[in-house]
Amino acid sequence: MASTSFWQATAGDWRPPAERPSPNRVFDCLIVGSGMVGASVAYALAQEKPAWKLAVADRRQVGGGATGRNAGFLLAGTAEHYAVSVAERGRATAREVFAVTVASHRRIRDFLARHPAASCDYWPCGSLTLAGTPDEAETLAQSAALLREDGFDVTFIPHDPLGRGFRAAIRNAHDAGVHPVKLIRALLAASGAAVFEHWPITGVEAAGNALLARSARGELRAERILLALNGEAGGFDGFFADKVFPVRGQILVTAPYARRLLSEVVYANQGYEYFRQLPDRRFLFGGGRRAFAKTEIGADETPTAAVQGFLEAFRDRHFPELADLPIERRWAGTMGFTRDGLPLMGRLPGRAPAWFSIACHGHGLGFGLEAGRLAARMVITGNPPPLFDARRLDATATVSGELPG
């Protein structure tokens, strides 16, 4: 049973631009999926190909999937610490991946500057990455040194800047918080794409000089189709079955606290826990899946008593003054994980030009607009970006260790 997130409940009314499907109507590009990647691709295509007629179809409402169920963190980097990324991927690849997320944040700031009416509660508060153990503190120190050597602006703090029982921290002053549903609505509105909500696409096939996207609601035709399905990709086409793995993430939000205790968004314990205080002083706590890894695999969006209890205990341990604060909302969402922790882009075999840009490994907001730009260039040029080309999985091993969510 699907839960409703804080973001979905507070995004307000919105009527997306739409139109009736017509057998004679052929879009230049149809994007299947309206989350952060799908909305970013639509916006990027509108910038690069302003004459193109774009459409976005989603089986739910805009923001109904993973983007509307996350924590609203705009973090640079990936799930693992930078020193681990360097060890597993090599220095050059780790640097390139981190640079993609930095570029994405810059594009979000540029977008908001160009569209001042876009209301998405953007909060340039910076982030803290906290170590829970001495070993992790050493990894953070190594990560900060490597990041600075590679030209990224971070600060290592050899103690807990919050005084909440952690060991050390990295501060990134350029990270931020955001209302994710409002953000993707703003991107879609700026793209001018026709948006087909509650429009489940069940398959794609060739139809003369165009492609046909099948749906019980009505067929949509386009010269190009891009799938932005994230954790749902495996259920759409068997090609993704051994490439994308759905993993549940859980979150709770409290009532507003009397005063502000936190400014930054916070990522802790190798990313397995994360928290922030929202602009209205509510607290958000998420994660907790490490001890329940086997039960958190799959696409069920129902919060569980076990993980929610873990999150409450984490809150009480680190923020005892919040123990009696009412919990107003609990929810879950499905992330799309990959074997090496990086997004996948490419073309469905035998279905050119049906493209895909999927599975951001729990960091869709972080990869966001830059991933959308790269995917848009792929659709235009026919060339997947080498960094995220799905064909790499034929020759690469899994990133070692458990991956956070």
N, C-alpha and C positions, 0 to 999 in steps of 0.2 A: 504494500500500500504506500503510495507516494505521500511524502510530507510536504508542507509548505514552508519555505524559508522566510526569514526576516525580510530579505530583499524583495522577494515576490509579494509579500504582504504590504510593503511600504512604498512600492514603486509608483503608485497612483494610476489613474486611468490613462490609457494610451490607445489610440486607434491607428494602426500602421497603414501606410499607403498600400492599397491592394487593387486588384482588378479581376474581372471575370476571365477565367481561362477560355481560350478560343482555339479551335482546331487550326485556324489560319494564323494564329499568333506564334511567332518563333522568337524567343528571347536570344540575345547574344550569349548570355551566360546565366545558367540556373545554379544557385548555390543551395545545397541540401543541408540544412542545419543553420540555426540562427544564433548560436552562441558567440563567444568572443572571436573565435577564428572565422566563422562564417560572416559575422558582421564586419570584421576587419578586412576580409577579402572583398566584400561588396564595396566598402568605402575605398579601398585601394584601386579597384577596377574603375570606379566612378572617377577617380582622379586621373588615372592613366588613359582611360578610354571613355571620355565624357559622352560620346555619341552612342555608346552601347546601351541597349535596353537590358536591365538586370532584373532578376527575380530571386527571391529567397523563400524556400519552403521549409516548414518545420512540422513535425508530427504533434508538437505541443504549441503553446503560446511562446512568444519571444521571452527568453529568460527562464523557460521551464526546465531546462536541462542543467548540465554541470555548472555553467557560468552563473546561473541564478541561484546556485546552491553552495557557492564557495564562501571564503571568508572576506573577500574584497581586498586582498593583499596585492599590491603591485611591487613585487620583489625582483631584484636583479639576481640572475643565476638560476641554478637548477636545484633539484631536491637534495642532492648531496653537497657537502662542503667543497669549496674550490680545490683544496689540496687533494681530496679524493677524486674529483673530476680530472685533475691533472694526471694523477697516477693511473687512472683507468683509461682515459681517452687520449692522453698525450697533451703536452703544453699548448701546442698550436690550436688543437680542436677545442680544448677547454676555454682558451681565450676567445675563440671565435663564437662559441656558444654564449658566453657571458656577454660579449659585445652585442649579440642579437637582442638580449633582454634590455640592455642599456639603451639601445636604439629604439626599442619598443616604447620604453618610458618617455623618451624624448618625443616620439611621435604622438603619444597621448597628450603631453603638454602642448605640443604644437596644435593638435586638433582642438583642444579646449580654448586656446588663444584665438583660433580662427572661428570658433563657434561659441562665443561667450554666453549664448542663451542655453547651451547644453547644460542641464543641471544634473550632475552625477555625483555630488557630494565628494568631489576630489579633495583629498586632504594631504598636502605635501609634508607629512610628519616624519619621514625617515623610518628606518627599521632597526631593530636589534636582533641579532642571531645569538642565542644564549647557549652556553655549554652546561650540561648537567653533570659531567664527570671530569676529573683531571685529564684523562686521555682526550676527551673531546675539546677541552680547553687548549691542549697542545695542538690539536688539529686546527682549531680556530686561529691560533697564533701563526701556524704555518700558512693557512689560507690567506690571512690578511697580508702577510709578507709577499706571497706570490701575486696576489691581486694588485698590490701597490707596484711591484716590479713590472706587471703587465699594463700599468697605466690606469688602473681603476681606483677611484677615490673612496677608500674605506678607512676606518680607524679601529685598531685593536684595543680593547680595554681588558687589562689583566685581572679584573674582578667583576663582580656582579653590579652593574650600574643601578639596578633596581633595588638591591638589597633584599632579594626574594629567594635566596637559597641556591643560586646558580654560581658557576665558577668563573666565567669570563664571557666576553661578548665581542662581536663585531658590530660596529655602527655604520650603516650606509645612509647618509643624509639625503640621498636622492630618491629613496623609495617612498611609497605613499600608500594611502588607503583610498578606496573608492566604493561607490554603490554600483555593483556590477550590472544589475538589470538596467538602471538608468543609463549607464555607459553604452551598452550595446543598442539600446533604443536610439540613443543620440547618433551613433555610427550609422545605423540603418536609415534613419531619417535623412542624414546628410548624404547618403549614397543615392537616394532617389529610387531605390529598388522597390519593385512590387513585392509585398510580403504576403505569403500564403500561410497563415497560422492554422494549426490543427489540420494539417495537410500531409498525412503520412505517405512518403514515397516508398513503394514496395519493390521497385526494380527499375533498371535503365536498359533500354535497347535501341538499336539503330532504327531510324524511320526516315528513309530517303536520305536527303542531305543534312538531316538534323538528328538529334537524339530525343527519345521519348522517355519521360519520367512517368511511370505508372502510379496511379493512386485511385482509390475508391472515390475520392472527392472530385476527380477530374484529371485528365492527362495534361501534362505541361511539356512543351516542346522548346528545345534550345539547341543552338549550334554547339555549345560547350556546357558541360556539367561538372561541377566540383562538389565532392562529398566532404562535409565538415561535421562528421558524426561523432567524433571523440569515442567514448567508451561503448557507444552503441554500434560501432562499425562492424564488429564480429557478427552481430545478428542480421546485418544488412547483406553481407556478401561473405562467402566462405573464404575468400582470399585473405581476409583479415583475421581469421580464426586463430592462427598461431603468431599473430603480430601485435594484436591489441587485446589487453586484458582488463575487464571492468573491475574496479576496486571501489568499495564504498568509503566515503569520508563522512564523518558526523560532526555536528556543531550544536552548541546551545547558546542562547542569548538571555541575559538577565534583564531585570528591570533597571532603570537608571540608578546609578549610585549618587550619593549626595555631593561628591566632589570628584575632581579629576585626579586619578592616580597615575595614568599612563598617557604619554604623548605618542610614542612610536607604535607601529605594528611589530609584533614580536613572534619570532620563530625559535623554538626551543627543542632541546633533546634530539638533535639530528633531524629536526623538522617533524617529529612524530607528534608534537604538541605545538599549538600556536594560539595566540590570543591578542586581543586589542580592546581598547576602550573606544567606543564609537563617539561621534561628535555630540550625541545627546547624552553621553555618560553611561550608556549601557555597556556591559562587558560581553564580549564574545570569546568563547573557548572552543577550540576544535582539535581534531586528531584523535589520539588515543587508540589507534588500531594495532600498535605493535604487539600487545599482549593477546590480541584477538584476530591475528592475521588470517586464519583459516575461515573464520565466519564472516570476514569483511570482503571476501571475494564475491563478485557478482553485481547485478544491477538493481537489487532491491533497495528502494529509497526510504525504507522504514528505519527510524532510529531504534537502537536496541538498548535494553536496560543495562547490559554489561558495559558497553562503551560509554553510555551517558553517565553511568555511575562512576566510571573511571574519570571522566572529565570533571564531575563534581568534586571528587576526591583531590584531583590536581588543583582545582580552584581553591579548595579549602586549605590545602597544604601551603600554597604559595601566596594566597590572598585570604587569610582567615577572616578579615573584616567583611568579606562578601558572603560568608557562609549562610547568613539568614536572608540574603537578597533573593527575592522570588525569581524563578526561571520562567520567562515569558514564552519562549519558543524553542523547540528542538526539531532538527531536521537532518536529513542525509541526502547525499548526492553521489553520482557515479562518475569516477574519474577514469580516464583511459590511460593505462600504463603500457609501456613498451619494454622490450628486453634490455635496451641500453639507456633508457631514461630520456630519450630525445624524441621530438615529434617525427611523424612520418609524412612524407610528401611523394607523390608520384602519379602513375597512371594505372588504372585497372587493366590487367592483361586482356587483350582482345577487344577492348571497348573504347578505343581512342575516338574522340578526345574526352573520355570520362576521367577526370582527375580526382585526387583526394589530398586533403591536408587535415590530419587527424592526430589525436593522442598526444597531448602536451604534458602528460605525466604529472597532473595536478598543478601545473604552472601555466595554465592557459592565459591568465591575465598578464603574467610576466612576459610570455612570448608574444602574445597579442597582436599589436598593430604591425610589428616588423614581420612576424610570421605571415600575417595577412598580405603584406606587400610582396614577400617572397613567393607566396602561393599565387598571387595575382600575376606576377611575372612569369611563373610557370605556365599558367593558363594562356598567356599571351604568346610566349615564345616557344612553348612545347618542351622546355628544359627544366626538370626539377632542380632545386638548389642542391649542390653536392653535399652540403652539411646535413641535410635532412632527407636525402634521397632514400626511400625505403629499401632500395636494392642493397644498401649497406648491410642489412640484417642477414644476408646470405653469407657474409664473411666475418661477422663480428660476434664476439662473445657477450654474455650478459655482464652488465656492471656488477661487481662483486658486492655481496652483502644485501641485507634487506633494504628496500626502498621505502621512504616515508610516504605518508598520506594523511 
